């Protein structure tokens, strides 16, 4: 199928979703072997003003940003500034309290570090205070010995990774993202942890879904302890200027075309920019864990800091797909074998709803196979 046909089919699909009222605003970017085959937008960025979505519209994308943070870490390992088996305590001595001295960067990337929890009274204001969050994590008692269990570090992942980077390099995770990844790719204004204040007018407003709100995690459950009630994301949370402008690297704000370009570069398809070697790329995408998630409470497979699954359930070779989805329905991923990088952004906030990303993924698979 030619590029014009792919663009037309995806554009028609997202237009129908917006026209039907199922979606407010959408962005989809598809890059195959370094060639942009889809850069589609539809709908409204802010229903209060009627501003339309454009390719430059930034969307809060929840945990889709974990894939971005992970990618920065792999690039720094490629540059020799980090090592997967470096102990966190060697650059962040305070972190070694309560027997956490054996935790390594590898454990953090694999969500096996054993520190997914937050104090029950954690507030959004706390999340926006970097030094406070790092002090909390340094003092946390581990849930398990490093490397012995897997548990999704829903909120703590980004702070752990970001502080390791800051201590090792002297640069914040946002500075490293810009210097090492987005700047060389020309998308420094398109992918963010904390959004620079001058760019806030570009951010789409998240709109709460009409669907029933999912039940809160059971009080005292592992998920409740990892994601306390006061910091559970919803549309109101995602629209807060302090959240948007703070480095909370388990979350982030981005355009579809910006993050798709990052994934295409990781595949090695952006001329003049080498982020990682092909050997490292293979190790990044390889499935590293299969078993029970001690936080989420269900079986999971995990690559080296990424989900190894396509959101539409499209079959792929193990070790070919790597990326992340967000709880608000955003997604970004790459597939080594097909050479495809895909990103889907939306501002209809529906917790855990990947229906749109799944539909786009299946369209992409059919159109680019």
C-alpha angles and dihedrals in degrees: 000000000000124000095253091054092049092049091048095050095048092044090052091049096052092042089055091050092052095043091051091054093242090115136031102199134353141187125190127182125182123182121182120192089340094309118117106232098166132027101160132165135179140171137011129329094196120016090197092065102021092235109164124233113258132181088264095055112119118220128199100239106184114207093358080090092064087074089054093050090047091051092054089054093051091049090052090050088051089053091050094244094114136027125210092227097045111124113242090224091062091069099021106038096179090062091070094078121120093022098303093128093108096057112117136191087256090058091051093050091048095047089240096113092104098230106103095128134101130192110272092242095054111142134200087251089059091053089054092055107081098188092048093051093048091050090051092051093045089056097042120116110232120247091216140359110282113271097012099096140021121230127161108250093212099177105005097057096081096046092049093049095041095050092048088053093046094049093046099044107020090237129107120243091251091053091048091048090054097040100043106027122010098033095055088046094050094240100103091128093048107058123047147159095194110021114227107246094240088062096052092098087065094059117106117233113245113229122206115244120245089228119105113278111251117248116268116253111277108272110262094013119132091254091050090051091049094044108029117203093251093063102039105131121239134152093281091051092049092052096053111116092215091055093046095049098042127087103249095151097189082072135035149165125245151142121255094237093048097053092039088056090052091053091045089053091051087055087055096247102121111091116234095014123090113181100168138358121258089248091055091045090058091051092048092056098039115111105253102174137028120175144068122343104222093202103041094036100227137089116275143175120219136189125205095303097328141081110257094209132094111231093235094053090246108166115249135167113272105259095028105087125058132164144095140260127211127228090240092061101266121133142181128179146143133221118210098201097050095036090229128144116188136183131181123189128184140170100208098103108215112157112238094355109141094160094115095044089048092051092049091046091055091048090050093049092050094044099045102037 
